[in-house]
Amino acid sequence: MAHEPRVSDELGRRLKAYEGRTAAVSATGKDPVNAPMIRHWCEAMGDTNPAYTGPDAIAPPTMLQAWTMGGLSGHSGRSSAYDELLTLLDESGCTSVVATDCEQEYVRALRPGDEITFDAVIESVSDRKTTKLGTGYFVTTRMDLHVGPDLAGTHRFRILKYAPAHRREGPPREEPEREKPPRPRPVVNRDNAGFWEGVRERRLLIQRCTGCSTLRHPWLPGCATCGHPGWDTVEASGAGQVYSYVVMHHPPFPAFDPPYAVALIELTEGVRMISNVIGVPYEEVRIGMPVRLEFKAYDEELVLPVFRAEEERVAVGGGPRAAR
């Protein structure tokens, strides 16, 4: 049962009174749109679109919010209304917060040298809502970004301020054992069907543009480098290394046994793909770890490419031992 926040008609009226109030006025971005930030963003996202480089470069549209972030020092143009609203929700028992979603609208391309100004307004406060997390209110803030007098884009950010649901007290109730559900199946379409055909044959195929020879993964209908629609394939050697990884603890998925490591593997051919690392415990996966491709059958229908750690690892309380 959720812990209900202290709610009254007076509270609802006070919350609604914040709709339309200003959260920031004529605030200025800490930095103008600039090539180094664009480059770092594209490298992190793996976006090689040529529109984001060169003398006529534009910024990726999805960087819209990045130009407004105030860092640890914040922004001087922020008003007190937003903090007052959050304080009122805290005092009513809605002490927890989770970001739920954001929406962006792009009006004008941003280019290096553009100075960003923005205004923010508390657009809406919902009626009281009960969710699995608890009971509370959705608060939506709208930010309008400008370059000079021109609107460049709009960013809406929504949070849920809520009173956490009570955890059930007492010893855990024994649940009957249930058959473990099968792993989710990949979505196969006309653009990636060739990749999954290769997997069924125990071959990891990489797309290659027949226009500029650029290798790419995941599979796409056309080349992001030159725009050419033609392609053929190259079979991966199977060697690679862990480029990055995350350990999944929550939320639990019925078909998986957490915690487990999900890794971004960089193949020797230069492309990267998401997969699982096997052969070592999840806590021993690390960036730079060499791995080798294997194909694992999870059931009679599902075969997936996974990567086995190749290096030796140190046993607890002893010398080195080979990866399992």
N, C-alpha and C positions, 0 to 999 in steps of 0.2 A: 504494500500500500504506500502510495506517495505521501511524503510529508507536505501537507498543504500549506502554502504561504498564507500569511494573515491577509485576507482579502476583504475589502469592503467597497461599497459604491464610491466612497470617498477616495480610496486608493486608485480605483479605475479612472476616476475623473482626473486625479492628479497626474497619473501616467499619460493619459491622452493629451493633457495640456502641453506636453513637451513636443508633440508632433508639430513640425514646421519651425521649431526653434533652431537657431544657428549653432553648429558645432565648431566651425572654423570660418573665418572671413579673410579673403584675400591672402591666404597663406602662400608662401613661396617655396618651391622645391629647394632642397639643400644644394643640389647640383643641377646645372643645365643638362639637357639630354647630351650624352657624350659617348664617343666610340668605345672607350675602355669598358664601361658598364654594359654596353651592347655586346661586346665581344665576350665578356665573362658570362653573360646570360646565355648566349648562343652555345658556348662551350658546355655549360652545365646542362642545357636542354638537348644538346646534340643536334641543334638546328643549323644546317649548312645553307640555308636559303641565300643566294647571292645578293638579294635585295638589301641585306643587312650589312654589307661590306662595300668598301670603295668610296669614291668621292661623292656619289649621289645616294649614299646609304640612308635608309630610314630605320627607325627603331621597331623591333617586333611589337605589334599592337598589344600583345599580352603583357608587355612590360608596363602598361599604363599605371598601375599602382606603385611600381618601383620608384617613379619620379616624385612621388608625394611622401615617401617614408621619411620620418623625422629622425630616425636613429635613437640613440640613448638620450640625447638632449632634447628631443621633441621639437615641436613647432611653437613659435611665439604667438601665432594667430589663433590658437585654440581658445574657444569660449568655455565657460564653466557649466553650460547646460547639460552636456553629455555626462560629465562627472556627477552632477546633481542627480540626474536620472538613475545612474548606476547605484549611487548611494541610497536613493529611495528604495530601489529594488532589494539591495542588501538588507536594509532595515526591515523590509517586509518578509524576510526569510529566504529570498532568492539569492543565495550567496555563491552559487556555482555558475559557471559560464562555459559555453561551447560555441565555437564558430560553426555555422550551419552551411552557408553558401555565399557566393558572390556572383554578381552579374556585371558585365562590362559592355558598353556601347562605344564603338570607335567612329569618330566623325572626321578626324583630320590626321594625316600621317605626321609623326613626330620625327624631327631630324636633328642631328648633332648641332648644338648651339641654341636650340629652342629653350627659352626660359618658361618654366611651368608655374602658373599660379592656380590656386584652387579654392573653392568654397565648399563647405560641407554642411548638411542640414539633417536633423533627425526626421526622417521621412515618415516613419510609422512605428507605433507600438501596438502589438496585437492584443486581442482579448486574451484572457487567461487560457492556457493550453496545458493539457496533461499528456506527457510523453513517457516513454519507457525510462528515460533518465530521471524524470520528476516533473513537477508542475511549475510553470512559470510563464514568461512572456518573450515573444520574439521582437527584437528591436532592429530596425533597418535604418541604416545611414546612407545617404546619397551624397556623393562627391562629384562636383563638376570641375573638370580640368580645362584650363584655357592657355593659349599662347597668344599674348596680347589680347585683342578683343574676340578672338576666334575660339569657339568651343572645340576642344580636341577630343573629348570623350567623357563618358560618365561611368562611375564605379559605384555599385551598390553593394554594401556589406551587411550581412545579417547574422546576428548572434541570438542565442537563447540564454536568458538569465533565468535560473530555475532553482527550486528547492529540491535537493537530492531525494530520490525515493529511499525509503527505509529498507535496509537489508533485513531479510527474514532472520529472526533470532532463533537460537536453539540449535541442536545438532542437525547436520544436513540430512535431508530425507533421502533414503535409498531409492535410486531410480532403477527401473529394470533395464538390463542390458539391451541395447538396440544394435541392430546390424549397422556397421559403418557404411554410410552412403558412398557411392562411387565418386571419384574425382570429377570435377566439372570438365566438360568436353570443350575443346577449342572451337571458336567460331570460324568455320571454313567458308570462304566466299571466292568469287572469281579472281580476286586480286592475290590471294594467298594460297589457293588450292595447290599450286605447284610445290610450295614449301612442304605442305603436309603430305603430299604424295611421296616426296623425298624421305620424310621421316618414316613413313610406313616401310620404305625400302632400306631403312637404317642409313640414310645419307642426309647430311646437313647441307642444303643447297643455299647459296648466297646469290641474290640477284646482281647482275652486272649490266650496266647501261651499254647498249651497242653504239651509242653516239659518242660518249666520252670515256667509257670504260670504268666509271665510278661504281664501286661495290656499295650495296645498300642492304640494310635490314632495320626494321621489318620490311616485308615486301610491299611495294607500291605500284600503282598503274603507270607511273611515269617517273623520270629522273628529276630529283629536286635540285640537282646541280645545273643541268643544261636544258631540262624540259623535254628531252627526247623520249618518245613513248616505247621505243624498242628495247628489248632486253634478252639476255640469255642467262645461264647460271654457271657458277663455279662451285665445285664441291669443297667444303671446308676441310682443312687438314685435321681438325679436331683439337689442336693445341690452343691454349689461351691462358688468361689469368683473370683473377678477380679484380675488376675495376672499381666496384663499390658493392656494398651489401647492406641489408637491414635484417635484424632478427625480429621475427613476428611472434609477439606474445598475445596480443589482443587486437581485434575481437577474435574469438575462436571460430573456426570453420569446421563443421562436422566431418568433412572428408580429410582433414589434416590433423596432425598431432603436434601442437605447439609445445615449446618454442622451436622454431626452425629458421634457417637462414635462407633468404631470397637474395640472389646475387645478380649483379650486372656483370656479365662476362665479356671481356674484350678478346676476340679471336685474333690469332696472328695475322689474319687477312685484314684486320683493321676495323671491322664492324663489331657492334656490341649487341648482346641479346640477354634477356632476363631468363634465368633458370635457377635450378637448385644445385647446391654443392653437396656431394655425398662423400663418404669415406672418412670424415672427421666430425666430431661433435660441433654443434652450431657455434659454441663459444670459441672455437679455435679457427674459424674462418677469418681471414684477414685480407686486406687490400694487398695486391701483388702476388697472392698465392697462385702458383702454377696449377693448372687443371687440365684434364684430358676428357674429351667427349665420350659419353656412353649413351646408349639408348635403353631406357628402362620401360618394361611392360608393366603397367599398373593393373591391368585386367586383360581379358581376351580381346578387347577392342582398342584400348588406349595405350599408345606408345609415345613417350616424350623424350626429347633430348635432355640429358642432365650432364653434370660435369664432376668428375672425381678428382679430389685433391691428389697431387702427385708427390709432394714433398714429404720428408719425414717430419714427425712431430715429436715433442718431448713428452714422455709418459710421466704421470704424477709420481714423484718419489723415485724416479729411476732415469735411465738413459733414454736415448732416442728409440722410437719405434716407428714402423712404417704406417702410413695412412691406410685405414681399413678399406 
